[in-house]
């Protein structure tokens, strides 16, 4: 029987067919955009991790190739220190995990003022050209004056000395809190020690400036006391008992 498009039935068939075609096109486009968005997030993450580890990715160097060669991503159970390297670790949504009641909990002592902490965290082992561990990069975040400050801290194999830091997202006061992006200030973290002789987190941001020979202190910035205090509290929290302390202890014992 010939198809008559000018009939009611013909119009309905045409309309349904067009809707299905548009639906398929929209779904395909959404999937493509989603993958592009994920790829962009992966690239940003790779850059920040390499920057935190003080790896040179300037000029025309292929940071993706450097990351694949030098970095091992891991997912850590914060309470036990257990790790896994399986699965799509680069696509782990740490922020969603931190607000999902099934994958997070409220800190017992919320010094970083984050309200909830994910049960798992993504960390990165970074190796030099000879295949020797050069640093471990961990995420840190916490409340500053106006915003949550996000960053990465790279720690040398002694699990105490800071290799480098990078703060990549915040909403602190323009012209005042901008020192978080200043390499001159973040460079002062290099070589500082996180823990004292008893294993207690001793890092601090010192108002008025750290004294000469202070292996734990970094100079605060005048006029930005609360922002600096937020950085201090974030680092103290994430390297403490509710952060990466158990994981670091296992690293020291060469269990992971």
ABEGO torsion letter per residue (X at the ends): XBBBAABAAAAAAAAAAAAAAAAAAAAAAAAAAAAAAAAAAAAAAAAAAAAAAGBBABEABBAAAAAAAABBBBBBBAAAGBBBABEBAAABBAAAAAABAAABBBBABBAAGAGBBBABBBBBBBBBAAGBBABBBBBBBBBBAABBBBBBBBBBAAGABBABBBBABBABBBGAAAAAABAAAAAAABGBBABBAAGBBABBBBBGEBBBGBAABBBBBBGAAAAAAAAAAAAAAAABAABAAAAAAAAAAGAX
